[in-house]
Amino acid sequence: GELKNPGRNIPRGTLSAVLFTFICYILLSVLTAATTSRFLLQNNFMYMMPINIWPPFVAVGILTATFSAGLSNLIGSSRVLEALAKDNVFGSGLNFIIQGTWRGNPIAAVLTSWILVQTILLIGSLNTIAQINSVLFLLSYLATNLACLGLELASAPNFRPTFNYFTWHTATIGLLGTLIMMFIINSIYASIRKYLLMLDSRKDHVKFWRPQMLLMVASPRSACPLIDFVNDLKKGGLYVIGHVKVGEFTGQNSDLTIEEYPHWLSLVDHMRVKAFVELTVTKTVREGMQHLIRLSGMGAMKPNTIVLGFYDEETPRNFFLDSQYATTMFENSTMLPNNTVFPLRQAMGEKNLDPVQYVGMCSDVLRMKKNLCLCRNFHLLNKAQLTK
């Protein structure tokens, strides 16, 4: 449908809708923060369903909001496409849009808009689609500001904006703002890619050598002091925490690392270390370590120092219970088998690694031209006492 008085209805309707939506989001954020834990918010994106009075309310709300937003954008874009066709902006290429209008409804424009949307959705990556969507919105705002600026500078007699604070200055600010945002919308990733490509392992010099650490961790519960120590040892270099899940990845089984990976990221945040996390699934720990050594890092930033714990028969200590690393955020998880996050090996429990494999791993590191660091008794390290 068309508005009876667009100049009045659009500003009032838009501002009222934005204000109402803003209030709803603020209330939702405050109530959610007051009633749920941080761990739940970080690891369960459907957390509202079990805590709602009637769980289907959430599904109905998501479907309704998605349908409403998609339909409004589809109809709005088709009206814009129809206006472009009527103004002959793209020549005769859009004549079929005008011919496909029936009783004031731009049917051809709606179908064309739907086909364009489906083409974008074929990308299959929500992050990529979000970037493209943001740039297209910025382009539409840029075109609007450019048109207003051109009409104002040309002193067009039919251009009489009712917005009291409109001047060519506001149009210029809007034009430059949208133009700049288009270039910096993903500037961090662009800069990282640029400088990573500039790194060349063939140009490395011994004067600029620094440790690029890969720490192999069986269970973070028993390795907290070592994880913290290696973070201090890296001296601004690369730090990768690697973990091997022993098992087989077949077509019948899901990836064992998918559900566990968010917990490792939460661990990095909890311990405040500057590290990346790499997980893999292999039949043996030795084979998994070889994969991590070859594939960890990016470009010329590859691990050059492999840190292994010492192979012994000591009972692992749980540092999440009674130490400076104590936390309850990893105690229970309904998303993992046995509801256990980072399980500890029991005193007489079976190991995933035997002495022969351990010696073979040390040999593999040296044969791959990497530095080897073996660590022992770090459960006795108390960093707080050293800093007193």
LINSULKA-V77834 format. One line per field, one symbol per residue. burial: b if it has 16 or more other ideal C-beta (glycine too) atoms within 10 Angstrom, else e. A space follows every 10 residues. Layout:
burial = ???
//
This chain:
burial = eeeeeeeeee eeeeeeeeee eeeeeeeeee eeeeeeeebe eebbeebbee eeeeeeebee eeeeeeeeee eeeeeebbee bbeebeeeee eeebeebeeb eeeeebebbb ebbeeeeeee eeeeeeeeee eeeeeeebee bbeebbebbe bbeeeeeeee eeeeeeeeeb bbebbeebee ebeeeeeeee eeeeeeeeee eeeeeeeeee bbbbbbbbeb bbbbbbbbbb beebeebbbb bbbbbeeeee eeeeebbeeb ebbbebbbeb bebebbbbbb bbebbbebbb ebbeebbeee bbbbbbbbbe beeeebbebb eeeebebebb eebeeeeeee bbebeeeeee eebeeebbee beebbeeeeb eebebeebbe eeeeeeee
//
